[in-house]
Amino acid sequence: MNKIENLELELLKDSYLIGKKFGKFNPFETEKENFLCIVKDKKSSTIICRSDFEPSNLTSVSKGWRAFYIKAELDFTISGILVSILIPLSNAGLSVFVSSNFDTDYIFVKEDSLAIAMKELSKAGYPFLIGRN
């Protein structure tokens, strides 16, 4: 899989946690600017938020994740973008967590793997910008 041309990755400055909560979860009862993503299904909610803000009553929590995103509005007709980023990370033996919104994809790696992830993606031709939030 080849690199998709002219894509940049932007590293978010904060550390994140990924948590799970069974039952009802209402993010609007708390400070909603702390949340990056909430995905709900019939049984539970997956919550991604800044590590310095941990909602109460989470069933499971994994802290110490860093995130970068594809700095482009991605059209649904384009294929292969995410896999072209994930292959170098997989080849380096790195685990990831991925979340998408309507326009782009967010890739999470553990903090202690961030330097390796950035090095491997830079070698694959993806430039990094630092520090949105």
Steps between C-alpha positions, in 0.01 A plus 500: 500500500646835398481824693212726404655822364491837678360384833629644825450359848447728796593394852261610772680645801304324777513147636173304477324217674271246343230377731191287504182541698208260514151644502404861450760772456412863444806710410295817511478474878875571510749726328446394139813676369706227671363231268643413162262216417210305645365190330191335642336167432226309679729369778767761562672822402859540391639833611814676382596805702802685634686295761475780755122471488359161595123459513374317807375144493702375205511121487839480325765764435818503294707816546807638328387523138624765258302592192566634156256556221505525124503872428255492212130471442472149364242420237312172543591398144875486577629162613825384652594808700470351847661170404797685346563654843431187701731268303826675608377497861410132480834417338668669799296281737294789639142461621255776414149614579318680218202731512340683211266790460323626188809675361811317618658217699677512837774248576597434862828341610627445851719787625806279533466405129445852367861569395516170310164568334608847388833366372337217302234727351761763411703228325182406311473860381242647733601840640387591854369828633505540877248628746134562433243482784 
